[in-house]
Amino acid sequence: MRLRIEALAHAYDGLAALGPLDLVVEPGERLAVIGPSGCGKSTLLGLVGGLLRPSRGRVLLEGEPPPGSLVPVAYVFQDFALLPWRTVEANVALPLEDRLGAAERRERVRAALARTRLSDFARAHPRQLSGGMRQRVGIARALVVEPGVLLLDEPLSALDAQTRELLLDEVLTLTRGATLVWVTHHLEEAVRVADRVVLLSARPGRIRTILPVPIPEAERGRPAALAELARLRLELWELLREDAQRAETALVVSGDALA
Amino acid sequence: MRSREIPFRGGGFAPERIPRVGALAFLLLLAAWEGVCRAGLVSLFTLPAPSRVLLTLLEMATSGELFFHLRASLGRLVLGWSLGALSGVAAGLAIGVSSLARSIGLPLVSALFPVPKIALLPLLILWLGIGEASKVATIALGTFFPIAIATASGVDQIPKSLVRMAQSFDLAPRAILAKVILPGALPGVLAGCRISSSIALVLLTAAEMIGAEHGIGALVLQAGHLMRSDRLLAGVVLLSVLGLAIGATIGALERRLLAWR
């Protein structure tokens, strides 16, 4: 599915937080969004996901959702957003309840847990899981509805560096074929996951540049590609550095875009 | 440079429950009380020995008088508390999720919560008569406010990302209420139940002292008038046991319903 963002802008209590910006995310494309702290990355994702009402502009979803899709746009949250009183399987089943019969629901949950290697933990509660496993539950819950577009709000930020490394490739494999918008503040992560990286300016976030990553995904982990990825990361950092320095000393306006 | 071992500076400030010490202290206190009475250091008329209080309780149980008073009190308590709790949870949920209900309800509940509800009993007697209704209403009022406040606070403490998550999957508002808000607010609701049960017990006793012939409060008051301190203390023991039983029931509910914490 294609995402078309038109003259999108958002303000919190009259204070401009984002945009206006125009952007098209092509079907199956992986788009990473980076920018200095407070530039409106999560706000952009909230607007695209319909969780925030735009002050101006609109977001269009074009094309047909995949067969069996129950929710065209699904979300993966930074803090996992798991219901702590539900087991892993019940968390994954949540979006299917009231939509599918018991047998189909069980089958979809079973398949999603198998894909995310969580089958052995179906009856566990979130508090019993490591951060990486909790995020795998969040990803399984997003995938179980067969979305056409997947929005990931800093999905690996709450994890330690090693878990992040392990989960990154796994998420890419799991989400192959879906249109992806991946918000992150890790430059390495952005160039590893994206077909294009959108760099936002300091608040109100506008598109400063869009950087294509011309390396096939399969080759990005290989030594030959590392130099090119490092060059792209450096290029992004050079563009970002001043804004990041300013943002680091600015007052916070809205702590949590979705709060 | 002289070397020395770094002294340990941590530890403490982390109290733990020592097994059996609490029960032992309680038994020692009872033994001391019994000893003081048997040694004739206090008048048995003003402070009967624990053994005397126990005997009185057994006599009252044998004659059926104890269960008669207990049944009357439990009936008022269960009815009043249930009415107050149900309406309190409903009001708390409304305050927690609706801007209109919050704008109207929160100042109202905050203003009325500190009013000692027993002060309203004479007014409730005027409105509802001296019978059961005024006592039940007093207990219901006393229960309503703490549960409403605790429930609203329980809803406030649910991370907003959980609600946004449910919305991101297009869950209907009713489903979000049933699957996210209500279970998420349960720790607050149960905390409100615990607080309000103690308040309900106080109000029950006070209401029964003001206008009842039966019930534990009436038993305690009548015993005082007749200077039967053994019966009076038997009533107090009964109230204490009732309070402990309610606390244990809520504790068991918390362990069962909040096992995920």
Interface residues (C-beta under 8 A of the other chain):
Chain A: G46 G49 G50 L51 V71 V73 A74 Y75 F77 D79 A81 L83 P84 W85 R86 L94 P95 E97 D98 H125 R127 R141 V145 D256 L258 A259
Chain B: P159 K160 S161 L162 R164 M165 A166 Q167 S168 F169 D170 L171 A172 A175 K179 V180 P183 G184 L186 L258 W260 R261
